Amino acid sequence: REKSTVIKIGSLNCRSLSSSSNINNRHHLTNFLRSQKCDILTLQKPHASLEYQPALSKVLKSHSGCWSYYCGIVSL
């Protein structure tokens, strides 16, 4: 008998998640994303500059991630 594994994947076009002008929105969005309990999360258009990528990983409490300015894939 084969065992099955369930993996929850989420995808979101977050439109400048790293924008400092939207700190309150970013806080609500990251709390919402964590509450969804996804195993893998893909983010389109986070506009995450190289220096901000570690902060996004920390805020999302990710185990690992792969970031570019245009997209992000994180393991939660």
C-alpha positions as YAML, in Angstrom:
chain: A
units: angstrom
residues:
- id: 1
  name: ARG
  ca: [0.00, 0.00, 0.00]
- id: 2
  name: GLU
  ca: [1.40, 3.38, -1.03]
- id: 3
  name: LYS
  ca: [1.55, 6.32, 1.34]
- id: 4
  name: SER
  ca: [0.44, 9.67, 0.00]
- id: 5
  name: THR
  ca: [1.85, 13.00, 1.04]
- id: 6
  name: VAL
  ca: [-0.19, 16.18, 0.92]
- id: 7
  name: ILE
  ca: [1.66, 19.37, 0.05]
- id: 8
  name: LYS
  ca: [-0.11, 22.72, 0.20]
- id: 9
  name: ILE
  ca: [1.16, 25.22, -2.38]
- id: 10
  name: GLY
  ca: [0.17, 28.87, -2.49]
- id: 11
  name: SER
  ca: [0.79, 31.49, -5.18]
- id: 12
  name: LEU
  ca: [0.25, 35.21, -4.96]
- id: 13
  name: ASN
  ca: [0.91, 38.29, -7.07]
- id: 14
  name: CYS
  ca: [1.92, 40.51, -4.18]
- id: 15
  name: ARG
  ca: [2.80, 43.72, -6.07]
- id: 16
  name: SER
  ca: [5.80, 45.17, -4.25]
- id: 17
  name: LEU
  ca: [5.70, 43.31, -0.95]
- id: 18
  name: SER
  ca: [9.00, 44.90, -0.03]
- id: 19
  name: SER
  ca: [7.76, 48.48, -0.49]
- id: 20
  name: SER
  ca: [8.52, 50.44, 2.68]
- id: 21
  name: SER
  ca: [5.48, 52.69, 2.11]
- id: 22
  name: ASN
  ca: [3.16, 49.74, 2.76]
- id: 23
  name: ILE
  ca: [4.48, 48.52, 6.12]
- id: 24
  name: ASN
  ca: [1.00, 47.99, 7.62]
- id: 25
  name: ASN
  ca: [-0.23, 46.18, 4.50]
- id: 26
  name: ARG
  ca: [2.93, 44.05, 4.45]
- id: 27
  name: HIS
  ca: [2.38, 43.07, 8.09]
- id: 28
  name: HIS
  ca: [-1.23, 42.00, 7.45]
- id: 29
  name: LEU
  ca: [-0.29, 40.17, 4.26]
- id: 30
  name: THR
  ca: [2.58, 38.21, 5.82]
- id: 31
  name: ASN
  ca: [0.39, 37.25, 8.80]
- id: 32
  name: PHE
  ca: [-2.31, 36.07, 6.39]
- id: 33
  name: LEU
  ca: [0.18, 34.07, 4.32]
- id: 34
  name: ARG
  ca: [1.58, 32.34, 7.42]
- id: 35
  name: SER
  ca: [-1.96, 31.55, 8.63]
- id: 36
  name: GLN
  ca: [-2.63, 29.63, 5.40]
- id: 37
  name: LYS
  ca: [-0.05, 27.02, 6.46]
- id: 38
  name: CYS
  ca: [1.34, 26.49, 2.96]
- id: 39
  name: ASP
  ca: [4.30, 24.20, 2.55]
- id: 40
  name: ILE
  ca: [5.54, 26.09, -0.50]
- id: 41
  name: LEU
  ca: [4.70, 29.67, -1.35]
- id: 42
  name: THR
  ca: [5.40, 31.37, -4.66]
- id: 43
  name: LEU
  ca: [5.30, 35.15, -4.88]
- id: 44
  name: GLN
  ca: [5.06, 37.10, -8.12]
- id: 45
  name: LYS
  ca: [6.33, 40.68, -8.32]
- id: 46
  name: PRO
  ca: [7.62, 41.03, -4.74]
- id: 47
  name: HIS
  ca: [10.10, 43.62, -6.07]
- id: 48
  name: ALA
  ca: [12.56, 42.29, -3.52]
- id: 49
  name: SER
  ca: [15.94, 43.93, -3.89]
- id: 50
  name: LEU
  ca: [18.99, 41.85, -2.98]
- id: 51
  name: GLU
  ca: [19.37, 43.53, 0.42]
- id: 52
  name: TYR
  ca: [15.69, 43.02, 1.32]
- id: 53
  name: GLN
  ca: [15.40, 39.32, 0.42]
- id: 54
  name: PRO
  ca: [16.71, 38.03, 3.80]
- id: 55
  name: ALA
  ca: [14.19, 40.26, 5.62]
- id: 56
  name: LEU
  ca: [11.32, 38.82, 3.57]
- id: 57
  name: SER
  ca: [12.44, 35.30, 4.40]
- id: 58
  name: LYS
  ca: [12.57, 36.21, 8.08]
- id: 59
  name: VAL
  ca: [9.15, 37.88, 8.09]
- id: 60
  name: LEU
  ca: [7.61, 34.85, 6.36]
- id: 61
  name: LYS
  ca: [9.50, 32.53, 8.74]
- id: 62
  name: SER
  ca: [10.65, 30.43, 5.80]
- id: 63
  name: HIS
  ca: [12.98, 27.43, 6.06]
- id: 64
  name: SER
  ca: [14.57, 28.21, 2.71]
- id: 65
  name: GLY
  ca: [13.87, 30.29, -0.32]
- id: 66
  name: CYS
  ca: [14.94, 31.39, -3.73]
- id: 67
  name: TRP
  ca: [14.43, 35.06, -4.51]
- id: 68
  name: SER
  ca: [14.78, 37.42, -7.41]
- id: 69
  name: TYR
  ca: [13.44, 40.91, -7.92]
- id: 70
  name: TYR
  ca: [10.56, 39.42, -9.95]
- id: 71
  name: CYS
  ca: [9.60, 36.30, -7.99]
- id: 72
  name: GLY
  ca: [10.17, 34.32, -4.85]
- id: 73
  name: ILE
  ca: [9.74, 30.66, -3.93]
- id: 74
  name: VAL
  ca: [9.85, 29.84, -0.24]
- id: 75
  name: SER
  ca: [9.55, 26.69, 1.80]
- id: 76
  name: LEU
  ca: [7.49, 27.29, 4.89]
...
